[in-house]
Amino acid sequence: MGDVPAEMPSATEAAEAIKRGDYTSVDLVERVLREIEAHNGALNAFVHVDADGARARAAEIDAAIARGEDLGPLAGVPFGVKDLEDCAGMPTSHGSLLYKGGDPVDHDSIHVARLRAAGAIPIGKTAAPEFGTLQFTKTKAWGVTRNPWNIERTPGGSSGGSASAVAAGMVPFATASDGGGSTRIPASFSGLVGMKPSFGRIPDPSPDPSQTAVLGIEAVAVRDAARHLDITSGPDDRDRISLPPYAGSYEQAIEDLDVSGLRIGWSLDLGFAVVDPEVADLSRAAAETVAARCGTTLVDVPVHLTDPVLTWMTTGALSLWFKVRDKVHYPDRLHELTTYVRFGVEATYDKPVRSMVKAFERREQLEADCAAIFEQVDVLLTPTAAVPAFLAEGPSPTTIAGEDLTARFGLAAGAMSVPFTMLANLCWNPACSVPAGTNAEGLPVGLQIMGRRHADDVVLRLARLFEEARPWARHAPATA
C-alpha cells in the first residue's frame, strides 16, 4: 500500500484511491487522527473524537475490500459530524450546557445513516454554536472555534467546526446543516464548497416548525457535494416533506447537464444590504465567470424583498423552543444559555400564537417576492456574505463599508454581515457557495449560486463550471 498524499484528498478522491488499493482506509484514518492531533488544539473544530471506533470500522472495511466486496461510493472515508446531528455511539451536545455531558446516543440521523451505508466512517463531532443560532462558532459549552486561514477569525456558523476541520485538512469532509446560511456562510469564510439543497431533498424528520433547515456537507470540491447528494437524498416515510428521488445522478449532472441559454442574474445587495467593497468586487468577477462559462451575459436584476432578515429571525422561535422544551425549567437555567438563545426564549416565553401571524404573513409575501425574481432569471448570483470572516470571538460586525447599520436595521444589524443566505431557506431554494477568491488580507470570499426550487442539479452544474474555470486552494495555506 502507498501513503496518503501530502494534501488531504477530497472525499471522492479518497474513496476511489482506497478502492484502487493506493492506500487503505486504516492509512487514511490514522492520517486524519494525526491531523486532528496537530491542529485541533489551536482551532477547536472537534469537540469529540472516537478514534477507536473509527480504527475498528476502517479495519473492517479494508478486510471487506480485500475480499472483493463493494461497500459503497464513500467506502473507507472518515468524516466529521456536526454536533447538532445524532451519530450512534457519540454524544450530541447541540453546543449547549443543557446537553453537554450527556450519554452517547444510540441512533444515527437519517443523514448520517445513509453516509454510513455508503461506507463512510464518522470519526468525531464538530463544534457548532448553541442550537445553530449564530454565524460564528462560540459557546459556553465548548469555547471558540477558529478559522485555519487566520486563527484570529471565525470559520463562520453554525457549521463552523465542520468548516474549520475541512479547511485545515483534518478530514476530507464533514456534515453541515443550514437553517439560514449555516452551510454556506462557513464555506464562504473558510474557502470551501457549501451546498444547501432544496428543502426536503435530504430527509430530516426532526421537529422544525420554521421549515428552513436543510442538511449538507462542507467539502473541498463540487464533486464531493454532488456525490453526497446522490447518497443522502431521496424520500423517507418518517419525513412527510421529503422529496421524490432525483431522476438522474448529481455527480453526472455536474459534468454534462446542458445549461446553455440560462438567464443568469446578479444582485449585489438584494435591494437592501451593505457590502464590503472587496467582497463586492471578488464576487462580481466570479459571477461574470459563471455567466461566461454558460455562454450568456450576466444581468443585473432589480430585487425587492419583504425583509428576509427580520422574517427569518421571527419565524425561528418555534424551532428554538423544541430544542429547549425539556431542558429549561424557566427561568432556572436561563443563565446557561448563550445571549442570543436566551433572548429568543425570554422574548417568546409567554407570547400567544396570534403574535406569530405577522411573521408568517411576511414570509408569505417574501415567497411571492422570490417568485418574482425567478420570473426574470433562472439563477440568481450574489455574494455569499457581506463581509469576510470577522473576529472569532464575535460579535458580528454592525459597521460595513464605513456605515453603522444599527440606525437603519436596529436589532437586525448584527445579522447584516450575512444578509444573502436566508432567502433560500425561507423560500426552499437550492443554493451553493463556492470560493470566489481571497481579499487583501488573504481571507476567502464566497459567491452564492441560487437556483429555482428543486433545481439542485443546475446549481451544482454552475458550481462545477466555475470550479473548472477558476480552481481554488482546497485548504488553508497554513495547514495545507
C-alpha angles and dihedrals in degrees: 000000000000133000125269108258119266091251115057106257124235117258094258093044091051094048092051094045091052091048091051092048096244087135136342133256088246089056091052095044091051090049091051092049090051091051091050090050091050100046112019095079091063098036105035091212097142122053095179132022126191100198096162094049092049093048092050094049092046090054090051091051093048090051091050092049089050087056090054097255122148108221098180144284095296098037112162097004115132120217142177123245120217110243094239090067129074120245118178113249094021131086122248112216100171085216089283137122085222090070105022112117094027123142121271112272120245099220143052126234111248087255095055092040091057091049090050090049088055089056100259118143121223108220103177150326122279126218123262134174115261108297089342094284104137140062090228129051113243126128141170087232100054110007127228126343116208139210117246090215087065120354091210088065134070123252086217131248160321093356089038098129091050092049093047092050094049096042090051091052094244093130135008091239143346135203122258139179131210126205097152105357101315094139098036099043094056089044090054094046094044104040097250143125111261117181121190106193125209112286109274095020092113112037116243115167095181113122111271111156091179089060095211106112124099129178124235145133142263107235142168096224138040090231089062090054091049095049090046090055092048088055101042106033126089135083129301124188091227090066112057091192097052113125129237116264120279111258094229141020120287090207089057093041093060088062104040113013108130108239098162113133095025115151103233118195132194131205122178095191112010084237097295115039129105113220134200107250095235091049089050094051096044096046093045091052090049091050090052088054092052092051092047091051088055092049093243141105123257111245123209105229124206106228127196115182134178098236103290092187096056091039091054094045093052099043094055098068095088092053091050092056091055087060097050103029097104097033107048115075091192118266100354098085101032090108090066093061125089115251099260094047092046091050091051093050095046094045094053103032097105101019115132120233090251089067089068093058095084091053092053091046088056090050092050090053091046090056089055090048090052092048088054090057092054092050085067101039141015096220131025121208123198139151109281092225133009093233140027119253111310130203114319094230092050152185104186109249118259095189115072127172088356095304122120102222098192095088093051101038105024114193089000092063091094090060094051092089086072106030099139105064104058096071093068091050095049093046097036096239124152114247135174134195118214128181109269096182140282130285128230090280091054093251120142122250124199136218116213119217111196122186140186116287110284093010093115090139092058092050092050092046092055090047089053093048089053091047090054092049098042112023113197136210105269097208138030110275093236092060104026 
